[in-house]
Amino acid sequence: MSTKLLSKEAKANDRFRELGFGITLTQGVHGLKNVEGLLHIVRNYNDFTEKNDPYGEHDFGSFNWYGKKIFWKIDYYNPSFSGWCDPLSDNCKRVLTVMLASEY
């Protein structure tokens, strides 16, 4: 994958995450304090490093929330949600899942 493609993918993932549509919360996250504040952090996340984003896709992040380790991850699906698709395709659907690290 070229750097140019990764840059486009990261921008698409950032835009998707910032809009806040297509977010799924696990049962563990639903039970946390101030879920609205937690989602604000996910939408505005920008602590990407070589360690947590080695391919420059901006499709994963982690942070602590009231003593709990939180992961968020973007997955890509074809329109029927039956498998993976090219993240830059117009037909690709993104789903952002926010979970407790222990639920991963």
Secondary structure, DSSP 8 states (H G I E B T S, - for coil): --HHHHHHHHHHHHHHHHHT-SEEE-HHHHTSS-HHHHHHHHHH-----TTT-TTS---EEEEEETTEEEEEEEEEE-TTSSS---TTSTT-EEEEEEEEGGG-
